[in-house]
Amino acid sequence: MGDYLSQVNAGVLYLLVGAVLAYITLMCVVFLVKSYRAGIKIGMDKRVLKKTILSSATFTLLPSISILLGVVALSGTLGVPFSWLRLSVIGALQYELNVAEIAAQSIGLPGLRLDVLNIEAFVTIALVMTIGILGGLFFTVFFGKSYLKKLQSKPKKTESADGEKKKPGFGAHATTAMFVGLCATFIGAYAAELIRGFISPEVLVKLEISVDAPWMRFVVALIAAGAMAVFEFFIQKKGKAALENFSLAASMLVAMAGAVIIGLF
């Protein structure tokens, strides 16, 4: 175990990841300067530009909390450098954690558990995670221009001639169905794990309060869902749109706190 952790946290990996992120940071600074100069050139007020930069930076910090939590969650098993890289470039928190778990299970491991991971499993998991996320990159390269034209075109009317609202198109339904299917898949897996724990011959051992208990993931998922439902209520019903920026991070923190509190009893 110690040898594995030293390998996935090797100094050379920190150097490689640091070089990549330094390049990306430099590129962001260059674009920021070019954009600022372009704004000045077309006659925009400097105060407006500075206020826009400050507000954008402020609203970026809140969603980044969930990304930091993802780095912490992954670094315990996949090391800090790789987790740092995956969630700092084009990775997404929802994707990375799920794919890492699926990749581990596909090679016969019970999951992302430190006691069963080795460097061969790490390479496979890292390869699956990296190849899987490249779809969006290639889509942008080959179809980004045509997609941008579509975004810049006039939006379709949401109301018909008689004033009635038109029904959402296929894209809206497809997106909703995708997220419902994703949630159902993982909640179903946690429920199945819970049921197997109850019917297992070792039920008395598995029902103990620990992070490996069959019911722990299911309960934590319910806590997270409940927290997100509260945020959605205030966002959708009370018009508190600003809460959307950190609803994911807050829901994760609530669920993690719930797991800690349950573990104390």
C-alpha positions as CSV (number, residue, x, y, z in Angstrom):
1,M,0.0,0.0,0.0
2,G,2.8,2.4,0.9
3,D,4.7,1.6,-2.3
4,Y,1.5,2.3,-4.4
5,L,0.9,5.6,-2.7
6,S,4.5,6.7,-3.2
7,Q,4.3,5.8,-6.9
8,V,1.0,7.7,-7.6
9,N,2.4,10.7,-5.6
10,A,5.9,10.6,-7.2
11,G,7.7,13.9,-7.5
12,V,8.0,13.6,-11.3
13,L,4.2,13.4,-11.6
14,Y,4.0,16.7,-9.6
15,L,6.5,18.3,-12.0
16,L,4.6,17.1,-15.1
17,V,1.2,18.2,-13.8
18,G,2.6,21.5,-12.6
19,A,4.0,22.2,-16.0
20,V,0.7,21.5,-17.7
21,L,-1.3,23.6,-15.3
22,A,1.3,26.4,-15.5
23,Y,0.9,26.4,-19.3
24,I,-2.9,26.6,-19.0
25,T,-2.7,29.4,-16.4
26,L,-0.4,31.3,-18.7
27,M,-2.8,30.8,-21.6
28,C,-5.7,32.1,-19.4
29,V,-3.8,35.2,-18.5
30,V,-2.9,35.9,-22.1
31,F,-6.6,35.6,-23.1
32,L,-7.6,37.8,-20.2
33,V,-5.1,40.6,-21.2
34,K,-6.1,40.3,-24.9
35,S,-9.8,40.5,-24.0
36,Y,-9.3,43.5,-21.7
37,R,-7.4,45.3,-24.5
38,A,-10.0,44.5,-27.0
39,G,-12.7,45.9,-24.7
40,I,-10.7,49.1,-24.3
41,K,-10.2,49.3,-28.1
42,I,-14.0,49.2,-28.8
43,G,-14.6,51.9,-26.2
44,M,-15.8,50.0,-23.1
45,D,-15.4,51.7,-19.8
46,K,-12.4,50.5,-17.7
47,R,-14.5,50.5,-14.6
48,V,-17.1,48.2,-16.2
49,L,-14.3,45.8,-17.4
50,K,-12.7,45.7,-13.9
51,K,-16.1,45.1,-12.3
52,T,-16.8,42.3,-14.7
53,I,-13.4,40.6,-14.0
54,L,-14.0,40.9,-10.3
55,S,-17.5,39.5,-10.3
56,S,-16.5,36.7,-12.6
57,A,-13.6,35.7,-10.3
58,T,-16.0,35.8,-7.3
59,F,-18.6,33.6,-8.9
60,T,-15.9,31.2,-10.0
61,L,-14.7,30.5,-6.5
62,L,-18.0,29.1,-5.2
63,P,-18.5,26.3,-7.8
64,S,-14.8,25.5,-7.5
65,I,-15.4,24.2,-4.0
66,S,-17.0,21.1,-5.4
67,I,-14.0,20.6,-7.6
68,L,-11.7,20.8,-4.6
69,L,-13.8,18.3,-2.8
70,G,-13.5,16.0,-5.9
71,V,-9.7,16.3,-5.8
72,V,-9.7,15.4,-2.1
73,A,-12.0,12.5,-2.7
74,L,-9.9,11.1,-5.6
75,S,-6.4,11.9,-4.2
76,G,-6.8,9.3,-1.4
77,T,-6.8,6.5,-3.9
78,L,-5.5,7.9,-7.2
79,G,-2.9,10.3,-5.8
80,V,-2.8,14.0,-5.7
81,P,-1.1,14.8,-9.1
82,F,-3.5,12.8,-11.3
83,S,-6.6,13.9,-9.4
84,W,-5.4,17.5,-9.6
85,L,-4.8,17.3,-13.3
86,R,-8.1,15.6,-14.1
87,L,-10.2,18.1,-12.3
88,S,-8.2,21.2,-13.3
89,V,-8.4,21.0,-17.1
90,I,-11.4,19.4,-18.8
91,G,-12.6,17.0,-16.2
92,A,-15.9,17.2,-14.4
93,L,-16.6,16.2,-10.9
94,Q,-19.7,14.1,-11.7
95,Y,-17.8,12.3,-14.5
96,E,-14.4,11.6,-12.8
97,L,-15.7,10.0,-9.6
98,N,-18.2,7.8,-11.4
99,V,-15.9,6.7,-14.2
100,A,-13.0,5.9,-11.8
101,E,-15.4,3.7,-9.8
102,I,-16.7,2.0,-12.9
103,A,-13.2,1.4,-14.3
104,A,-12.1,-0.1,-11.0
105,Q,-15.0,-2.5,-10.9
106,S,-14.6,-3.5,-14.6
107,I,-11.1,-4.9,-13.8
108,G,-12.4,-7.0,-10.9
109,L,-11.8,-4.7,-8.0
110,P,-14.6,-4.0,-5.5
111,G,-14.2,-0.3,-6.1
112,L,-11.8,2.6,-5.4
113,R,-10.3,1.0,-2.3
114,L,-6.8,1.7,-1.3
115,D,-6.2,-1.8,0.1
116,V,-6.8,-3.5,-3.3
117,L,-5.4,-0.9,-5.7
118,N,-2.0,-1.3,-7.4
119,I,-0.1,0.5,-10.1
120,E,-1.4,-1.6,-12.9
121,A,-5.0,-0.9,-11.8
122,F,-4.1,2.8,-11.6
123,V,-2.8,2.9,-15.2
124,T,-6.0,1.3,-16.4
125,I,-8.3,3.6,-14.4
126,A,-6.3,6.7,-15.6
127,L,-6.5,5.5,-19.2
128,V,-10.2,5.0,-19.1
129,M,-10.9,8.3,-17.4
130,T,-8.6,10.2,-19.9
131,I,-10.0,8.5,-23.1
132,G,-13.6,8.9,-21.9
133,I,-13.3,12.7,-21.4
134,L,-11.7,13.3,-24.9
135,G,-15.2,13.0,-26.6
136,G,-16.1,16.6,-25.7
137,L,-12.7,17.8,-26.9
138,F,-13.0,16.1,-30.3
139,F,-16.6,17.3,-30.6
140,T,-15.4,20.9,-30.0
141,V,-12.6,20.6,-32.6
142,F,-14.8,19.1,-35.4
143,F,-18.3,20.5,-34.6
144,G,-17.6,23.6,-32.4
145,K,-17.9,26.1,-35.2
146,S,-21.2,24.9,-36.5
147,Y,-22.5,24.6,-32.9
148,L,-21.4,28.2,-32.2
149,K,-23.3,29.4,-35.3
150,K,-26.4,27.7,-33.9
151,L,-26.0,29.5,-30.5
152,Q,-25.6,32.8,-32.2
153,S,-28.7,32.4,-34.3
154,K,-32.0,33.9,-33.2
155,P,-33.7,31.8,-30.4
156,K,-36.9,30.0,-31.3
157,K,-40.1,31.5,-30.0
158,T,-41.3,29.9,-26.7
159,E,-44.9,30.9,-27.4
160,S,-47.2,30.2,-30.3
161,A,-49.2,32.8,-32.1
162,D,-52.2,32.4,-29.8
163,G,-50.0,33.0,-26.7
164,E,-49.7,29.4,-25.6
165,K,-46.3,28.2,-24.5
166,K,-44.7,25.6,-26.9
167,K,-43.7,22.3,-25.5
168,P,-39.9,21.7,-24.9
169,G,-38.1,20.1,-27.8
170,F,-36.3,16.8,-28.0
171,G,-33.1,18.2,-26.6
172,A,-34.7,19.2,-23.3
173,H,-36.4,15.9,-22.9
174,A,-33.2,14.0,-23.8
175,T,-31.1,15.9,-21.2
176,T,-33.7,15.3,-18.5
177,A,-33.9,11.6,-19.4
178,M,-30.1,11.3,-19.3
179,F,-29.8,12.8,-15.8
180,V,-32.8,10.7,-14.5
181,G,-31.2,7.6,-15.9
182,L,-27.8,8.5,-14.4
183,C,-29.3,9.1,-10.9
184,A,-31.4,5.9,-11.2
185,T,-28.4,3.9,-12.1
186,F,-26.3,4.9,-9.1
187,I,-29.2,5.0,-6.6
188,G,-30.2,1.5,-7.9
189,A,-26.6,0.3,-7.4
190,Y,-26.6,1.6,-3.8
191,A,-30.0,0.1,-3.1
192,A,-28.8,-3.3,-4.5
193,E,-25.7,-3.1,-2.3
194,L,-28.0,-2.4,0.7
195,I,-30.2,-5.4,-0.1
196,R,-27.2,-7.7,-0.5
197,G,-26.0,-6.6,2.8
198,F,-29.3,-7.6,4.5
199,I,-29.4,-11.1,2.9
200,S,-25.7,-11.8,3.3
201,P,-24.7,-14.5,5.8
202,E,-22.4,-11.9,7.3
203,V,-25.3,-9.5,7.9
204,L,-24.3,-8.8,11.5
205,V,-20.9,-7.7,10.5
206,K,-22.0,-5.7,7.5
207,L,-24.6,-3.7,9.4
208,E,-22.0,-2.2,11.6
209,I,-21.5,1.6,11.3
210,S,-18.6,2.2,9.0
211,V,-17.8,3.7,5.7
212,D,-17.9,0.2,4.2
213,A,-21.4,-0.6,5.5
214,P,-23.8,-1.5,2.7
215,W,-26.3,1.1,3.7
216,M,-23.9,4.0,4.1
217,R,-23.7,5.0,0.4
218,F,-27.4,4.7,0.1
219,V,-28.1,6.9,3.1
220,V,-25.4,9.5,2.1
221,A,-26.9,9.6,-1.4
222,L,-30.4,10.3,0.1
223,I,-28.9,13.1,2.3
224,A,-27.2,14.7,-0.8
225,A,-30.5,14.4,-2.8
226,G,-32.4,16.0,0.0
227,A,-30.0,18.9,0.3
228,M,-30.1,19.5,-3.5
229,A,-33.9,19.4,-3.4
230,V,-33.9,22.2,-0.8
231,F,-31.6,24.3,-3.0
232,E,-33.8,23.6,-6.1
233,F,-36.9,24.7,-4.1
234,F,-35.3,28.1,-3.3
235,I,-33.9,28.4,-6.9
236,Q,-37.0,27.5,-8.8
237,K,-39.8,28.6,-6.4
238,K,-38.2,31.5,-4.5
239,G,-36.2,32.9,-7.4
240,K,-32.9,32.6,-5.6
241,A,-30.8,32.0,-8.7
242,A,-27.6,32.9,-7.0
243,L,-27.8,29.6,-5.0
244,E,-27.3,27.6,-8.2
245,N,-23.6,28.6,-8.2
246,F,-22.8,26.5,-5.1
247,S,-25.7,24.1,-4.7
248,L,-23.6,21.1,-5.8
249,A,-20.7,21.9,-3.5
250,A,-23.1,22.6,-0.6
251,S,-25.0,19.4,-1.2
252,M,-21.7,17.4,-1.2
253,L,-20.6,19.0,2.1
254,V,-23.9,18.3,3.7
255,A,-23.8,14.7,2.6
256,M,-20.2,14.3,3.8
257,A,-21.1,15.9,7.1
258,G,-24.0,13.5,7.4
259,A,-21.7,10.5,6.8
260,V,-19.3,11.8,9.5
261,I,-22.1,12.3,12.0
262,I,-23.5,8.9,11.3
263,G,-20.1,7.4,11.8
264,L,-19.7,9.0,15.2
265,F,-22.7,7.0,16.6
